[in-house]
Structures are given as structure tokens and as C-alpha cells.
């Protein structure tokens, strides 16, 4: 545990949360668009028969990484 790092994370998180409250943004529109695009890309991989199961998972993990979504540690080879 790094106490300085934890304190810094908390400070930055609080600062961002405070600033977002005063910021006009349609979060649903942004996330729906991104989520829809991500699902479309994943569906395209799943439907593509040229990929083995392993390769399909590799491609899906790549899509998660492209959108900065954590895919967990199980696939970290």
C-alpha cells in the first residue's frame, strides 16, 4: 500500500467529481454510442468463422483494450 498514491487518487477523484457536477454533458448519449459500437465490434468477431475460439477471445480482449475497458486478469498471458 502506497499511502501517498492513495491520497493522490482520492484528491484527483474528488476534484474530477466536483468539476463534472458543473459540466453540461449527456453521459447517456456518449456511453450508449460507445457501448453500441463496442458491442457491434464484438458481435462481428463472434460471427466471423475464420477465428478459432482462442483467436476470437484475443480479438474481443483487444476491443476491450481499445475502449479502455478492463477485461480482467485471466487473459493476461
N, CA, C and O atoms as a Maestro MAE file, in Angstrom:
{
 s_m_m2io_version
 :::
 2.0.0
}

f_m_ct {
 s_m_title
 :::
 protein
 m_atom[308] {
  # First column is atom index #
  i_m_mmod_type
  r_m_x_coord
  r_m_y_coord
  r_m_z_coord
  i_m_residue_number
  s_m_chain_name
  s_m_pdb_residue_name
  s_m_pdb_atom_name
  i_m_atomic_number
  :::
  1 25 0.846 -1.172 0.000 1 A "UNK " " N  " 7
  2 3 0.000 0.000 0.000 1 A "UNK " " CA " 6
  3 2 0.897 1.242 0.000 1 A "UNK " " C  " 6
  4 15 1.803 1.369 0.824 1 A "UNK " " O  " 8
  5 25 0.633 2.137 -0.921 2 A "UNK " " N  " 7
  6 3 1.357 3.388 -1.005 2 A "UNK " " CA " 6
  7 2 0.410 4.506 -0.581 2 A "UNK " " C  " 6
  8 15 -0.478 4.893 -1.340 2 A "UNK " " O  " 8
  9 25 0.596 5.014 0.612 3 A "UNK " " N  " 7
  10 3 -0.319 5.998 1.178 3 A "UNK " " CA " 6
  11 2 -0.362 7.273 0.343 3 A "UNK " " C  " 6
  12 15 -1.439 7.826 0.120 3 A "UNK " " O  " 8
  13 25 0.787 7.746 -0.118 4 A "UNK " " N  " 7
  14 3 0.806 8.962 -0.936 4 A "UNK " " CA " 6
  15 2 0.002 8.778 -2.218 4 A "UNK " " C  " 6
  16 15 -0.737 9.671 -2.632 4 A "UNK " " O  " 8
  17 25 0.152 7.619 -2.839 5 A "UNK " " N  " 7
  18 3 -0.584 7.344 -4.066 5 A "UNK " " CA " 6
  19 2 -2.086 7.283 -3.800 5 A "UNK " " C  " 6
  20 15 -2.878 7.813 -4.580 5 A "UNK " " O  " 8
  21 25 -2.472 6.648 -2.719 6 A "UNK " " N  " 7
  22 3 -3.891 6.574 -2.356 6 A "UNK " " CA " 6
  23 2 -4.465 7.972 -2.104 6 A "UNK " " C  " 6
  24 15 -5.560 8.289 -2.569 6 A "UNK " " O  " 8
  25 25 -3.732 8.794 -1.378 7 A "UNK " " N  " 7
  26 3 -4.192 10.156 -1.117 7 A "UNK " " CA " 6
  27 2 -4.314 10.958 -2.408 7 A "UNK " " C  " 6
  28 15 -5.269 11.712 -2.591 7 A "UNK " " O  " 8
  29 25 -3.351 10.791 -3.294 8 A "UNK " " N  " 7
  30 3 -3.392 11.479 -4.580 8 A "UNK " " CA " 6
  31 2 -4.591 11.017 -5.399 8 A "UNK " " C  " 6
  32 15 -5.289 11.838 -5.994 8 A "UNK " " O  " 8
  33 25 -4.835 9.714 -5.436 9 A "UNK " " N  " 7
  34 3 -6.004 9.190 -6.164 9 A "UNK " " CA " 6
  35 2 -7.299 9.774 -5.616 9 A "UNK " " C  " 6
  36 15 -8.174 10.187 -6.377 9 A "UNK " " O  " 8
  37 25 -7.414 9.804 -4.312 10 A "UNK " " N  " 7
  38 3 -8.630 10.356 -3.699 10 A "UNK " " CA " 6
  39 2 -8.803 11.824 -4.034 10 A "UNK " " C  " 6
  40 15 -9.912 12.265 -4.338 10 A "UNK " " O  " 8
  41 25 -7.719 12.587 -3.980 11 A "UNK " " N  " 7
  42 3 -7.775 14.011 -4.291 11 A "UNK " " CA " 6
  43 2 -8.211 14.230 -5.738 11 A "UNK " " C  " 6
  44 15 -9.085 15.053 -6.009 11 A "UNK " " O  " 8
  45 25 -7.600 13.493 -6.663 12 A "UNK " " N  " 7
  46 3 -7.925 13.645 -8.081 12 A "UNK " " CA " 6
  47 2 -9.367 13.225 -8.341 12 A "UNK " " C  " 6
  48 15 -10.087 13.898 -9.079 12 A "UNK " " O  " 8
  49 25 -9.788 12.122 -7.742 13 A "UNK " " N  " 7
  50 3 -11.158 11.646 -7.910 13 A "UNK " " CA " 6
  51 2 -12.165 12.675 -7.405 13 A "UNK " " C  " 6
  52 15 -13.140 12.982 -8.090 13 A "UNK " " O  " 8
  53 25 -11.931 13.202 -6.216 14 A "UNK " " N  " 7
  54 3 -12.833 14.222 -5.664 14 A "UNK " " CA " 6
  55 2 -12.854 15.466 -6.541 14 A "UNK " " C  " 6
  56 15 -13.916 16.043 -6.775 14 A "UNK " " O  " 8
  57 25 -11.699 15.880 -7.023 15 A "UNK " " N  " 7
  58 3 -11.602 17.062 -7.873 15 A "UNK " " CA " 6
  59 2 -12.399 16.878 -9.163 15 A "UNK " " C  " 6
  60 15 -13.148 17.765 -9.573 15 A "UNK " " O  " 8
  61 25 -12.228 15.720 -9.796 16 A "UNK " " N  " 7
  62 3 -12.941 15.444 -11.052 16 A "UNK " " CA " 6
  63 2 -14.441 15.376 -10.799 16 A "UNK " " C  " 6
  64 15 -15.219 15.956 -11.556 16 A "UNK " " O  " 8
  65 25 -14.857 14.681 -9.754 17 A "UNK " " N  " 7
  66 3 -16.279 14.579 -9.445 17 A "UNK " " CA " 6
  67 2 -16.898 15.948 -9.203 17 A "UNK " " C  " 6
  68 15 -18.018 16.212 -9.639 17 A "UNK " " O  " 8
  69 25 -16.180 16.809 -8.518 18 A "UNK " " N  " 7
  70 3 -16.675 18.157 -8.253 18 A "UNK " " CA " 6
  71 2 -16.834 18.938 -9.561 18 A "UNK " " C  " 6
  72 15 -17.838 19.621 -9.761 18 A "UNK " " O  " 8
  73 25 -15.840 18.834 -10.450 19 A "UNK " " N  " 7
  74 3 -15.869 19.578 -11.712 19 A "UNK " " CA " 6
  75 2 -16.952 19.055 -12.665 19 A "UNK " " C  " 6
  76 15 -17.538 19.830 -13.421 19 A "UNK " " O  " 8
  77 25 -17.212 17.759 -12.631 20 A "UNK " " N  " 7
  78 3 -18.217 17.183 -13.526 20 A "UNK " " CA " 6
  79 2 -19.610 17.682 -13.170 20 A "UNK " " C  " 6
  80 15 -20.454 17.820 -14.056 20 A "UNK " " O  " 8
  81 25 -19.870 17.954 -11.904 21 A "UNK " " N  " 7
  82 3 -21.183 18.429 -11.492 21 A "UNK " " CA " 6
  83 2 -21.549 19.737 -12.191 21 A "UNK " " C  " 6
  84 15 -22.726 19.989 -12.451 21 A "UNK " " O  " 8
  85 25 -20.568 20.560 -12.493 22 A "UNK " " N  " 7
  86 3 -20.815 21.850 -13.132 22 A "UNK " " CA " 6
  87 2 -20.647 21.796 -14.647 22 A "UNK " " C  " 6
  88 15 -20.644 22.839 -15.301 22 A "UNK " " O  " 8
  89 25 -20.510 20.634 -15.201 23 A "UNK " " N  " 7
  90 3 -20.200 20.467 -16.614 23 A "UNK " " CA " 6
  91 2 -21.411 19.900 -17.335 23 A "UNK " " C  " 6
  92 15 -21.941 18.862 -16.940 23 A "UNK " " O  " 8
  93 25 -21.846 20.569 -18.380 24 A "UNK " " N  " 7
  94 3 -23.002 20.096 -19.150 24 A "UNK " " CA " 6
  95 2 -22.558 18.991 -20.106 24 A "UNK " " C  " 6
  96 15 -21.816 19.239 -21.056 24 A "UNK " " O  " 8
  97 25 -23.018 17.776 -19.845 25 A "UNK " " N  " 7
  98 3 -22.647 16.642 -20.682 25 A "UNK " " CA " 6
  99 2 -23.776 15.616 -20.635 25 A "UNK " " C  " 6
  100 15 -24.367 15.377 -19.583 25 A "UNK " " O  " 8
  101 25 -24.062 15.026 -21.765 26 A "UNK " " N  " 7
  102 3 -25.072 13.976 -21.833 26 A "UNK " " CA " 6
  103 2 -24.352 12.633 -21.767 26 A "UNK " " C  " 6
  104 15 -23.999 12.056 -22.796 26 A "UNK " " O  " 8
  105 25 -24.142 12.149 -20.565 27 A "UNK " " N  " 7
  106 3 -23.380 10.918 -20.359 27 A "UNK " " CA " 6
  107 2 -24.048 9.726 -21.038 27 A "UNK " " C  " 6
  108 15 -23.355 8.850 -21.555 27 A "UNK " " O  " 8
  109 25 -25.362 9.677 -21.046 28 A "UNK " " N  " 7
  110 3 -26.065 8.555 -21.681 28 A "UNK " " CA " 6
  111 2 -25.788 8.512 -23.171 28 A "UNK " " C  " 6
  112 15 -25.572 7.439 -23.735 28 A "UNK " " O  " 8
  113 25 -25.793 9.666 -23.808 29 A "UNK " " N  " 7
  114 3 -25.541 9.706 -25.244 29 A "UNK " " CA " 6
  115 2 -24.130 9.212 -25.561 29 A "UNK " " C  " 6
  116 15 -23.936 8.465 -26.520 29 A "UNK " " O  " 8
  117 25 -23.163 9.617 -24.778 30 A "UNK " " N  " 7
  118 3 -21.777 9.208 -25.012 30 A "UNK " " CA " 6
  119 2 -21.598 7.722 -24.747 30 A "UNK " " C  " 6
  120 15 -21.026 7.008 -25.571 30 A "UNK " " O  " 8
  121 25 -22.078 7.256 -23.613 31 A "UNK " " N  " 7
  122 3 -21.876 5.852 -23.266 31 A "UNK " " CA " 6
  123 2 -22.691 4.923 -24.140 31 A "UNK " " C  " 6
  124 15 -22.217 3.845 -24.497 31 A "UNK " " O  " 8
  125 25 -23.908 5.312 -24.496 32 A "UNK " " N  " 7
  126 3 -24.712 4.465 -25.374 32 A "UNK " " CA " 6
  127 2 -24.036 4.309 -26.729 32 A "UNK " " C  " 6
  128 15 -23.992 3.210 -27.281 32 A "UNK " " O  " 8
  129 25 -23.522 5.381 -27.253 33 A "UNK " " N  " 7
  130 3 -22.858 5.333 -28.543 33 A "UNK " " CA " 6
  131 2 -21.615 4.445 -28.471 33 A "UNK " " C  " 6
  132 15 -21.410 3.599 -29.342 33 A "UNK " " O  " 8
  133 25 -20.796 4.628 -27.456 34 A "UNK " " N  " 7
  134 3 -19.579 3.834 -27.294 34 A "UNK " " CA " 6
  135 2 -19.921 2.374 -27.046 34 A "UNK " " C  " 6
  136 15 -19.321 1.483 -27.647 34 A "UNK " " O  " 8
  137 25 -20.874 2.127 -26.173 35 A "UNK " " N  " 7
  138 3 -21.257 0.748 -25.858 35 A "UNK " " CA " 6
  139 2 -21.824 0.050 -27.087 35 A "UNK " " C  " 6
  140 15 -21.526 -1.119 -27.331 35 A "UNK " " O  " 8
  141 25 -22.630 0.750 -27.853 36 A "UNK " " N  " 7
  142 3 -23.207 0.163 -29.058 36 A "UNK " " CA " 6
  143 2 -22.123 -0.176 -30.065 36 A "UNK " " C  " 6
  144 15 -22.157 -1.249 -30.668 36 A "UNK " " O  " 8
  145 25 -21.175 0.704 -30.256 37 A "UNK " " N  " 7
  146 3 -20.076 0.453 -31.190 37 A "UNK " " CA " 6
  147 2 -19.243 -0.740 -30.715 37 A "UNK " " C  " 6
  148 15 -18.857 -1.593 -31.514 37 A "UNK " " O  " 8
  149 25 -18.976 -0.790 -29.426 38 A "UNK " " N  " 7
  150 3 -18.184 -1.880 -28.866 38 A "UNK " " CA " 6
  151 2 -18.902 -3.219 -29.064 38 A "UNK " " C  " 6
  152 15 -18.283 -4.203 -29.468 38 A "UNK " " O  " 8
  153 25 -20.199 -3.253 -28.781 39 A "UNK " " N  " 7
  154 3 -20.965 -4.489 -28.974 39 A "UNK " " CA " 6
  155 2 -21.004 -4.904 -30.437 39 A "UNK " " C  " 6
  156 15 -20.928 -6.093 -30.745 39 A "UNK " " O  " 8
  157 25 -21.122 -3.945 -31.336 40 A "UNK " " N  " 7
  158 3 -21.106 -4.248 -32.765 40 A "UNK " " CA " 6
  159 2 -19.786 -4.913 -33.156 40 A "UNK " " C  " 6
  160 15 -19.781 -5.900 -33.892 40 A "UNK " " O  " 8
  161 25 -18.676 -4.380 -32.668 41 A "UNK " " N  " 7
  162 3 -17.362 -4.945 -32.986 41 A "UNK " " CA " 6
  163 2 -17.204 -6.351 -32.416 41 A "UNK " " C  " 6
  164 15 -16.653 -7.232 -33.076 41 A "UNK " " O  " 8
  165 25 -17.683 -6.560 -31.198 42 A "UNK " " N  " 7
  166 3 -17.602 -7.886 -30.576 42 A "UNK " " CA " 6
  167 2 -18.469 -8.880 -31.353 42 A "UNK " " C  " 6
  168 15 -18.051 -10.010 -31.602 42 A "UNK " " O  " 8
  169 25 -19.668 -8.458 -31.731 43 A "UNK " " N  " 7
  170 3 -20.558 -9.321 -32.499 43 A "UNK " " CA " 6
  171 2 -19.919 -9.721 -33.829 43 A "UNK " " C  " 6
  172 15 -20.020 -10.872 -34.255 43 A "UNK " " O  " 8
  173 25 -19.275 -8.780 -34.464 44 A "UNK " " N  " 7
  174 3 -18.605 -9.046 -35.742 44 A "UNK " " CA " 6
  175 2 -17.538 -10.131 -35.571 44 A "UNK " " C  " 6
  176 15 -17.409 -11.013 -36.420 44 A "UNK " " O  " 8
  177 25 -16.777 -10.066 -34.480 45 A "UNK " " N  " 7
  178 3 -15.748 -11.078 -34.209 45 A "UNK " " CA " 6
  179 2 -16.392 -12.441 -33.966 45 A "UNK " " C  " 6
  180 15 -15.932 -13.452 -34.498 45 A "UNK " " O  " 8
  181 25 -17.444 -12.467 -33.173 46 A "UNK " " N  " 7
  182 3 -18.101 -13.735 -32.834 46 A "UNK " " CA " 6
  183 2 -18.686 -14.405 -34.075 46 A "UNK " " C  " 6
  184 15 -18.653 -15.630 -34.195 46 A "UNK " " O  " 8
  185 25 -19.214 -13.615 -34.984 47 A "UNK " " N  " 7
  186 3 -19.817 -14.171 -36.202 47 A "UNK " " CA " 6
  187 2 -18.785 -14.596 -37.247 47 A "UNK " " C  " 6
  188 15 -19.112 -15.350 -38.164 47 A "UNK " " O  " 8
  189 25 -17.572 -14.132 -37.123 48 A "UNK " " N  " 7
  190 3 -16.539 -14.426 -38.125 48 A "UNK " " CA " 6
  191 2 -15.964 -15.816 -37.877 48 A "UNK " " C  " 6
  192 15 -15.278 -16.044 -36.880 48 A "UNK " " O  " 8
  193 25 -16.243 -16.729 -38.776 49 A "UNK " " N  " 7
  194 3 -15.838 -18.128 -38.617 49 A "UNK " " CA " 6
  195 2 -14.353 -18.359 -38.836 49 A "UNK " " C  " 6
  196 15 -13.862 -19.454 -38.560 49 A "UNK " " O  " 8
  197 25 -13.626 -17.370 -39.320 50 A "UNK " " N  " 7
  198 3 -12.187 -17.559 -39.538 50 A "UNK " " CA " 6
  199 2 -11.414 -17.610 -38.223 50 A "UNK " " C  " 6
  200 15 -10.274 -18.075 -38.193 50 A "UNK " " O  " 8
  201 25 -12.027 -17.133 -37.131 51 A "UNK " " N  " 7
  202 3 -11.357 -17.124 -35.831 51 A "UNK " " CA " 6
  203 2 -11.610 -18.427 -35.081 51 A "UNK " " C  " 6
  204 15 -12.742 -18.905 -35.010 51 A "UNK " " O  " 8
  205 25 -10.545 -18.996 -34.522 52 A "UNK " " N  " 7
  206 3 -10.733 -20.092 -33.567 52 A "UNK " " CA " 6
  207 2 -11.288 -19.460 -32.293 52 A "UNK " " C  " 6
  208 15 -11.310 -18.236 -32.164 52 A "UNK " " O  " 8
  209 25 -11.730 -20.285 -31.363 53 A "UNK " " N  " 7
  210 3 -12.248 -19.738 -30.104 53 A "UNK " " CA " 6
  211 2 -11.191 -18.875 -29.418 53 A "UNK " " C  " 6
  212 15 -11.487 -17.785 -28.931 53 A "UNK " " O  " 8
  213 25 -9.963 -19.374 -29.387 54 A "UNK " " N  " 7
  214 3 -8.879 -18.628 -28.734 54 A "UNK " " CA " 6
  215 2 -8.654 -17.287 -29.426 54 A "UNK " " C  " 6
  216 15 -8.533 -16.254 -28.767 54 A "UNK " " O  " 8
  217 25 -8.599 -17.308 -30.757 55 A "UNK " " N  " 7
  218 3 -8.373 -16.069 -31.505 55 A "UNK " " CA " 6
  219 2 -9.526 -15.090 -31.337 55 A "UNK " " C  " 6
  220 15 -9.313 -13.879 -31.284 55 A "UNK " " O  " 8
  221 25 -10.751 -15.613 -31.253 56 A "UNK " " N  " 7
  222 3 -11.912 -14.747 -31.042 56 A "UNK " " CA " 6
  223 2 -11.797 -14.038 -29.687 56 A "UNK " " C  " 6
  224 15 -12.075 -12.844 -29.578 56 A "UNK " " O  " 8
  225 25 -11.390 -14.779 -28.672 57 A "UNK " " N  " 7
  226 3 -11.210 -14.167 -27.348 57 A "UNK " " CA " 6
  227 2 -10.105 -13.112 -27.415 57 A "UNK " " C  " 6
  228 15 -10.230 -12.038 -26.825 57 A "UNK " " O  " 8
  229 25 -9.030 -13.419 -28.131 58 A "UNK " " N  " 7
  230 3 -7.944 -12.440 -28.305 58 A "UNK " " CA " 6
  231 2 -8.479 -11.152 -28.927 58 A "UNK " " C  " 6
  232 15 -8.154 -10.054 -28.477 58 A "UNK " " O  " 8
  233 25 -9.291 -11.296 -29.953 59 A "UNK " " N  " 7
  234 3 -9.843 -10.126 -30.637 59 A "UNK " " CA " 6
  235 2 -10.784 -9.347 -29.726 59 A "UNK " " C  " 6
  236 15 -10.772 -8.116 -29.723 59 A "UNK " " O  " 8
  237 25 -11.588 -10.053 -28.966 60 A "UNK " " N  " 7
  238 3 -12.525 -9.390 -28.050 60 A "UNK " " CA " 6
  239 2 -11.763 -8.640 -26.961 60 A "UNK " " C  " 6
  240 15 -12.125 -7.516 -26.612 60 A "UNK " " O  " 8
  241 25 -10.720 -9.248 -26.431 61 A "UNK " " N  " 7
  242 3 -9.886 -8.558 -25.436 61 A "UNK " " CA " 6
  243 2 -9.275 -7.302 -26.055 61 A "UNK " " C  " 6
  244 15 -9.176 -6.268 -25.393 61 A "UNK " " O  " 8
  245 25 -8.870 -7.387 -27.305 62 A "UNK " " N  " 7
  246 3 -8.314 -6.218 -27.996 62 A "UNK " " CA " 6
  247 2 -9.357 -5.099 -28.102 62 A "UNK " " C  " 6
  248 15 -9.028 -3.919 -27.977 62 A "UNK " " O  " 8
  249 25 -10.600 -5.481 -28.332 63 A "UNK " " N  " 7
  250 3 -11.673 -4.482 -28.398 63 A "UNK " " CA " 6
  251 2 -11.855 -3.827 -27.035 63 A "UNK " " C  " 6
  252 15 -11.997 -2.608 -26.941 63 A "UNK " " O  " 8
  253 25 -11.851 -4.638 -25.978 64 A "UNK " " N  " 7
  254 3 -11.940 -4.066 -24.631 64 A "UNK " " CA " 6
  255 2 -10.807 -3.069 -24.396 64 A "UNK " " C  " 6
  256 15 -11.032 -1.975 -23.877 64 A "UNK " " O  " 8
  257 25 -9.597 -3.448 -24.779 65 A "UNK " " N  " 7
  258 3 -8.442 -2.570 -24.591 65 A "UNK " " CA " 6
  259 2 -8.591 -1.285 -25.407 65 A "UNK " " C  " 6
  260 15 -8.237 -0.202 -24.940 65 A "UNK " " O  " 8
  261 25 -9.108 -1.409 -26.611 66 A "UNK " " N  " 7
  262 3 -9.313 -0.245 -27.490 66 A "UNK " " CA " 6
  263 2 -10.192 0.809 -26.808 66 A "UNK " " C  " 6
  264 15 -9.970 2.010 -26.958 66 A "UNK " " O  " 8
  265 25 -11.192 0.337 -26.059 67 A "UNK " " N  " 7
  266 3 -12.114 1.247 -25.382 67 A "UNK " " CA " 6
  267 2 -11.754 1.462 -23.910 67 A "UNK " " C  " 6
  268 15 -12.546 2.009 -23.142 67 A "UNK " " O  " 8
  269 25 -10.564 1.031 -23.530 68 A "UNK " " N  " 7
  270 3 -10.079 1.188 -22.152 68 A "UNK " " CA " 6
  271 2 -11.021 0.573 -21.119 68 A "UNK " " C  " 6
  272 15 -11.274 1.154 -20.064 68 A "UNK " " O  " 8
  273 25 -11.534 -0.615 -21.446 69 A "UNK " " N  " 7
  274 3 -12.395 -1.364 -20.532 69 A "UNK " " CA " 6
  275 2 -11.586 -2.537 -20.010 69 A "UNK " " C  " 6
  276 15 -11.008 -3.296 -20.788 69 A "UNK " " O  " 8
  277 25 -11.544 -2.685 -18.700 70 A "UNK " " N  " 7
  278 3 -10.763 -3.754 -18.071 70 A "UNK " " CA " 6
  279 2 -11.391 -5.105 -18.389 70 A "UNK " " C  " 6
  280 15 -12.578 -5.321 -18.145 70 A "UNK " " O  " 8
  281 25 -10.590 -6.006 -18.931 71 A "UNK " " N  " 7
  282 3 -11.092 -7.351 -19.246 71 A "UNK " " CA " 6
  283 2 -10.656 -8.368 -18.206 71 A "UNK " " C  " 6
  284 15 -10.834 -9.571 -18.400 71 A "UNK " " O  " 8
  285 25 -10.094 -7.902 -17.121 72 A "UNK " " N  " 7
  286 3 -9.703 -8.807 -16.048 72 A "UNK " " CA " 6
  287 2 -8.301 -9.336 -16.227 72 A "UNK " " C  " 6
  288 15 -7.597 -8.970 -17.168 72 A "UNK " " O  " 8
  289 25 -7.904 -10.199 -15.317 73 A "UNK " " N  " 7
  290 3 -6.530 -10.703 -15.300 73 A "UNK " " CA " 6
  291 2 -6.415 -12.102 -15.893 73 A "UNK " " C  " 6
  292 15 -5.298 -12.541 -16.167 73 A "UNK " " O  " 8
  293 25 -7.483 -12.804 -16.099 74 A "UNK " " N  " 7
  294 3 -7.415 -14.189 -16.566 74 A "UNK " " CA " 6
  295 2 -6.804 -14.301 -17.956 74 A "UNK " " C  " 6
  296 15 -6.223 -15.331 -18.297 74 A "UNK " " O  " 8
  297 25 -6.926 -13.284 -18.733 75 A "UNK " " N  " 7
  298 3 -6.449 -13.362 -20.103 75 A "UNK " " CA " 6
  299 2 -5.101 -12.682 -20.289 75 A "UNK " " C  " 6
  300 15 -4.673 -12.465 -21.423 75 A "UNK " " O  " 8
  301 25 -4.445 -12.352 -19.226 76 A "UNK " " N  " 7
  302 3 -3.174 -11.631 -19.291 76 A "UNK " " CA " 6
  303 2 -2.029 -12.622 -19.467 76 A "UNK " " C  " 6
  304 15 -1.377 -12.998 -18.493 76 A "UNK " " O  " 8
  305 25 -1.781 -13.046 -20.700 77 A "UNK " " N  " 7
  306 3 -0.738 -14.047 -20.962 77 A "UNK " " CA " 6
  307 2 0.593 -13.378 -21.163 77 A "UNK " " C  " 6
  308 15 1.596 -14.054 -21.395 77 A "UNK " " O  " 8
  :::
 }
 m_bond[307] {
  # First column is bond index #
  i_m_from
  i_m_to
  i_m_order
  :::
  1 1 2 1
  2 2 3 1
  3 3 4 2
  4 3 5 1
  5 5 6 1
  6 6 7 1
  7 7 8 2
  8 7 9 1
  9 9 10 1
  10 10 11 1
  11 11 12 2
  12 11 13 1
  13 13 14 1
  14 14 15 1
  15 15 16 2
  16 15 17 1
  17 17 18 1
  18 18 19 1
  19 19 20 2
  20 19 21 1
  21 21 22 1
  22 22 23 1
  23 23 24 2
  24 23 25 1
  25 25 26 1
  26 26 27 1
  27 27 28 2
  28 27 29 1
  29 29 30 1
  30 30 31 1
  31 31 32 2
  32 31 33 1
  33 33 34 1
  34 34 35 1
  35 35 36 2
  36 35 37 1
  37 37 38 1
  38 38 39 1
  39 39 40 2
  40 39 41 1
  41 41 42 1
  42 42 43 1
  43 43 44 2
  44 43 45 1
  45 45 46 1
  46 46 47 1
  47 47 48 2
  48 47 49 1
  49 49 50 1
  50 50 51 1
  51 51 52 2
  52 51 53 1
  53 53 54 1
  54 54 55 1
  55 55 56 2
  56 55 57 1
  57 57 58 1
  58 58 59 1
  59 59 60 2
  60 59 61 1
  61 61 62 1
  62 62 63 1
  63 63 64 2
  64 63 65 1
  65 65 66 1
  66 66 67 1
  67 67 68 2
  68 67 69 1
  69 69 70 1
  70 70 71 1
  71 71 72 2
  72 71 73 1
  73 73 74 1
  74 74 75 1
  75 75 76 2
  76 75 77 1
  77 77 78 1
  78 78 79 1
  79 79 80 2
  80 79 81 1
  81 81 82 1
  82 82 83 1
  83 83 84 2
  84 83 85 1
  85 85 86 1
  86 86 87 1
  87 87 88 2
  88 87 89 1
  89 89 90 1
  90 90 91 1
  91 91 92 2
  92 91 93 1
  93 93 94 1
  94 94 95 1
  95 95 96 2
  96 95 97 1
  97 97 98 1
  98 98 99 1
  99 99 100 2
  100 99 101 1
  101 101 102 1
  102 102 103 1
  103 103 104 2
  104 103 105 1
  105 105 106 1
  106 106 107 1
  107 107 108 2
  108 107 109 1
  109 109 110 1
  110 110 111 1
  111 111 112 2
  112 111 113 1
  113 113 114 1
  114 114 115 1
  115 115 116 2
  116 115 117 1
  117 117 118 1
  118 118 119 1
  119 119 120 2
  120 119 121 1
  121 121 122 1
  122 122 123 1
  123 123 124 2
  124 123 125 1
  125 125 126 1
  126 126 127 1
  127 127 128 2
  128 127 129 1
  129 129 130 1
  130 130 131 1
  131 131 132 2
  132 131 133 1
  133 133 134 1
  134 134 135 1
  135 135 136 2
  136 135 137 1
  137 137 138 1
  138 138 139 1
  139 139 140 2
  140 139 141 1
  141 141 142 1
  142 142 143 1
  143 143 144 2
  144 143 145 1
  145 145 146 1
  146 146 147 1
  147 147 148 2
  148 147 149 1
  149 149 150 1
  150 150 151 1
  151 151 152 2
  152 151 153 1
  153 153 154 1
  154 154 155 1
  155 155 156 2
  156 155 157 1
  157 157 158 1
  158 158 159 1
  159 159 160 2
  160 159 161 1
  161 161 162 1
  162 162 163 1
  163 163 164 2
  164 163 165 1
  165 165 166 1
  166 166 167 1
  167 167 168 2
  168 167 169 1
  169 169 170 1
  170 170 171 1
  171 171 172 2
  172 171 173 1
  173 173 174 1
  174 174 175 1
  175 175 176 2
  176 175 177 1
  177 177 178 1
  178 178 179 1
  179 179 180 2
  180 179 181 1
  181 181 182 1
  182 182 183 1
  183 183 184 2
  184 183 185 1
  185 185 186 1
  186 186 187 1
  187 187 188 2
  188 187 189 1
  189 189 190 1
  190 190 191 1
  191 191 192 2
  192 191 193 1
  193 193 194 1
  194 194 195 1
  195 195 196 2
  196 195 197 1
  197 197 198 1
  198 198 199 1
  199 199 200 2
  200 199 201 1
  201 201 202 1
  202 202 203 1
  203 203 204 2
  204 203 205 1
  205 205 206 1
  206 206 207 1
  207 207 208 2
  208 207 209 1
  209 209 210 1
  210 210 211 1
  211 211 212 2
  212 211 213 1
  213 213 214 1
  214 214 215 1
  215 215 216 2
  216 215 217 1
  217 217 218 1
  218 218 219 1
  219 219 220 2
  220 219 221 1
  221 221 222 1
  222 222 223 1
  223 223 224 2
  224 223 225 1
  225 225 226 1
  226 226 227 1
  227 227 228 2
  228 227 229 1
  229 229 230 1
  230 230 231 1
  231 231 232 2
  232 231 233 1
  233 233 234 1
  234 234 235 1
  235 235 236 2
  236 235 237 1
  237 237 238 1
  238 238 239 1
  239 239 240 2
  240 239 241 1
  241 241 242 1
  242 242 243 1
  243 243 244 2
  244 243 245 1
  245 245 246 1
  246 246 247 1
  247 247 248 2
  248 247 249 1
  249 249 250 1
  250 250 251 1
  251 251 252 2
  252 251 253 1
  253 253 254 1
  254 254 255 1
  255 255 256 2
  256 255 257 1
  257 257 258 1
  258 258 259 1
  259 259 260 2
  260 259 261 1
  261 261 262 1
  262 262 263 1
  263 263 264 2
  264 263 265 1
  265 265 266 1
  266 266 267 1
  267 267 268 2
  268 267 269 1
  269 269 270 1
  270 270 271 1
  271 271 272 2
  272 271 273 1
  273 273 274 1
  274 274 275 1
  275 275 276 2
  276 275 277 1
  277 277 278 1
  278 278 279 1
  279 279 280 2
  280 279 281 1
  281 281 282 1
  282 282 283 1
  283 283 284 2
  284 283 285 1
  285 285 286 1
  286 286 287 1
  287 287 288 2
  288 287 289 1
  289 289 290 1
  290 290 291 1
  291 291 292 2
  292 291 293 1
  293 293 294 1
  294 294 295 1
  295 295 296 2
  296 295 297 1
  297 297 298 1
  298 298 299 1
  299 299 300 2
  300 299 301 1
  301 301 302 1
  302 302 303 1
  303 303 304 2
  304 303 305 1
  305 305 306 1
  306 306 307 1
  307 307 308 2
  :::
 }
}
